[in-house]
Amino acid sequence: MKIEIRKVKIKDAQGILDVLNPIIKTQNFSSMKEENTLADQTNFIQNLPSNAIYNLAFDLENLEIVGIQDILPQSKNFNGTGEISTFVNLNYHRQGIGERLMKATLREAKDLGYKKIQAIIRTDNRIAISFYKKNGFREMGSERIFYELNLLKKARQN
Ligand SMILES: CC(C)(COP(=O)(O)OP(=O)(O)OC[C@H]1O[C@@H](n2cnc3c(N)ncnc32)[C@H](O)[C@@H]1OP(=O)(O)O)[C@@H](O)C(=O)NCCC(=O)NCCS
């Protein structure tokens, strides 16, 4: 599979919904209950806060969006902490798309000055937990599971 990772544009909104909504519909992974509308998604893309990162994976053979990932800064006054979300088309799971997105997004996060990336994950979402752990995140809380990656520490180790 030939995959391109690039920044999300407004025209991608419908393709993103085609990834996101089937995942929300399963009710198995995300804490989101309501499916996104085209207006929601367009509004989200248009109003990303400064320092936000929003990337997608595009399948160059089937010409469709197969994954999305964002990092949103946690506070208005940027303090280097961001929250990450990742969604891969249900038909493309376990083919390395999430990891391709992760590499690109984390590189960008370091360049933007992020120091910590947090992932808030449902405690029953074992797949997402293994995914973030494989990518260096460590469990930080026991009640509401959240995983954190210290980019400064990681950079020193590499
Ligand atoms: C979590 C998610 C983004 C992973 O994306 P993906 O492209 O399928 O993941 P990858 O193929 O890059 O897998 C990377 C690693 O994640 C872990 N992983 C992925 N799928 C897994 C599965 N079904 N079971 C166990 N571990 C899994 C593995 O460690 C895997 O590495 P490996 O294949 O070398 O063992 C994807 O499953 C998804 O979209 N889930 C629904 C949405 C969601 O829960 N998002 C997270 C909350 S924001």
Ligand as a Chemical Component Dictionary entry (heavy atoms), coordinates in Angstrom:
data_LIG
# 
_chem_comp.id                   LIG 
_chem_comp.type                 NON-POLYMER 
_chem_comp.pdbx_formal_charge   0 
_chem_comp.three_letter_code    LIG 
# 
loop_
_chem_comp_atom.comp_id 
_chem_comp_atom.atom_id 
_chem_comp_atom.alt_atom_id 
_chem_comp_atom.type_symbol 
_chem_comp_atom.charge 
_chem_comp_atom.model_Cartn_x 
_chem_comp_atom.model_Cartn_y 
_chem_comp_atom.model_Cartn_z 
_chem_comp_atom.pdbx_ordinal 
LIG C1  C1  C 0 -5.557  2.631  17.626 1  
LIG C2  C2  C 0 -5.447  2.714  16.105 2  
LIG C3  C3  C 0 -5.334  4.180  15.700 3  
LIG C4  C4  C 0 -4.164  1.964  15.659 4  
LIG O1  O1  O 0 -3.958  2.212  14.281 5  
LIG P1  P1  P 0 -3.373  1.061  13.302 6  
LIG O2  O2  O 0 -3.004  1.703  12.031 7  
LIG O3  O3  O 0 -4.335  -0.058 13.239 8  
LIG O4  O4  O 0 -2.076  0.613  14.106 9  
LIG P2  P2  P 0 -0.678  0.083  13.514 10 
LIG O5  O5  O 0 -0.940  -0.904 12.431 11 
LIG O6  O6  O 0 0.192   1.243  13.169 12 
LIG O7  O7  O 0 -0.134  -0.720 14.766 13 
LIG C5  C5  C 0 0.898   -0.220 15.595 14 
LIG C6  C6  C 0 0.933   -1.017 16.879 15 
LIG O8  O8  O 0 -0.275  -0.810 17.632 16 
LIG C7  C7  C 0 -0.621  -2.026 18.324 17 
LIG N1  N1  N 0 -1.868  -2.579 17.759 18 
LIG C8  C8  C 0 -2.535  -2.137 16.675 19 
LIG N2  N2  N 0 -3.646  -2.885 16.451 20 
LIG C9  C9  C 0 -3.657  -3.828 17.424 21 
LIG C10 C10 C 0 -4.533  -4.908 17.732 22 
LIG N3  N3  N 0 -5.621  -5.155 16.988 23 
LIG N4  N4  N 0 -4.250  -5.670 18.809 24 
LIG C11 C11 C 0 -3.161  -5.424 19.566 25 
LIG N5  N5  N 0 -2.271  -4.421 19.311 26 
LIG C12 C12 C 0 -2.522  -3.630 18.260 27 
LIG C13 C13 C 0 0.511   -2.993 18.053 28 
LIG O9  O9  O 0 1.499   -2.770 19.044 29 
LIG C14 C14 C 0 1.006   -2.525 16.691 30 
LIG O10 O10 O 0 2.321   -2.891 16.404 31 
LIG P3  P3  P 0 2.604   -4.324 15.711 32 
LIG O11 O11 O 0 1.629   -4.485 14.592 33 
LIG O12 O12 O 0 4.035   -4.194 15.250 34 
LIG O13 O13 O 0 2.412   -5.330 16.802 35 
LIG C15 C15 C 0 -6.650  2.044  15.401 36 
LIG O14 O14 O 0 -6.851  0.761  15.964 37 
LIG C16 C16 C 0 -7.954  2.819  15.528 38 
LIG O15 O15 O 0 -8.238  3.696  14.714 39 
LIG N6  N6  N 0 -8.769  2.498  16.549 40 
LIG C17 C17 C 0 -10.081 3.143  16.678 41 
LIG C18 C18 C 0 -9.971  4.560  17.176 42 
LIG C19 C19 C 0 -9.250  4.635  18.511 43 
LIG O16 O16 O 0 -9.501  3.850  19.418 44 
LIG N7  N7  N 0 -8.341  5.626  18.628 45 
LIG C20 C20 C 0 -7.587  5.806  19.850 46 
LIG C21 C21 C 0 -8.238  6.759  20.761 47 
LIG S1  S1  S 0 -7.942  8.409  20.228 48 
# 
loop_
_chem_comp_bond.comp_id 
_chem_comp_bond.atom_id_1 
_chem_comp_bond.atom_id_2 
_chem_comp_bond.value_order 
_chem_comp_bond.pdbx_ordinal 
LIG C1  C2  SING 1  
LIG C2  C3  SING 2  
LIG C2  C4  SING 3  
LIG C2  C15 SING 4  
LIG C4  O1  SING 5  
LIG O1  P1  SING 6  
LIG P1  O2  DOUB 7  
LIG P1  O3  SING 8  
LIG P1  O4  SING 9  
LIG O4  P2  SING 10 
LIG P2  O5  DOUB 11 
LIG P2  O6  SING 12 
LIG P2  O7  SING 13 
LIG O7  C5  SING 14 
LIG C5  C6  SING 15 
LIG C6  O8  SING 16 
LIG C6  C14 SING 17 
LIG O8  C7  SING 18 
LIG C7  N1  SING 19 
LIG C7  C13 SING 20 
LIG N1  C8  SING 21 
LIG N1  C12 SING 22 
LIG C8  N2  DOUB 23 
LIG N2  C9  SING 24 
LIG C9  C10 SING 25 
LIG C9  C12 DOUB 26 
LIG C10 N3  SING 27 
LIG C10 N4  DOUB 28 
LIG N4  C11 SING 29 
LIG C11 N5  DOUB 30 
LIG N5  C12 SING 31 
LIG C13 O9  SING 32 
LIG C13 C14 SING 33 
LIG C14 O10 SING 34 
LIG O10 P3  SING 35 
LIG P3  O11 DOUB 36 
LIG P3  O12 SING 37 
LIG P3  O13 SING 38 
LIG C15 O14 SING 39 
LIG C15 C16 SING 40 
LIG C16 O15 DOUB 41 
LIG C16 N6  SING 42 
LIG N6  C17 SING 43 
LIG C17 C18 SING 44 
LIG C18 C19 SING 45 
LIG C19 O16 DOUB 46 
LIG C19 N7  SING 47 
LIG N7  C20 SING 48 
LIG C20 C21 SING 49 
LIG C21 S1  SING 50 
# 
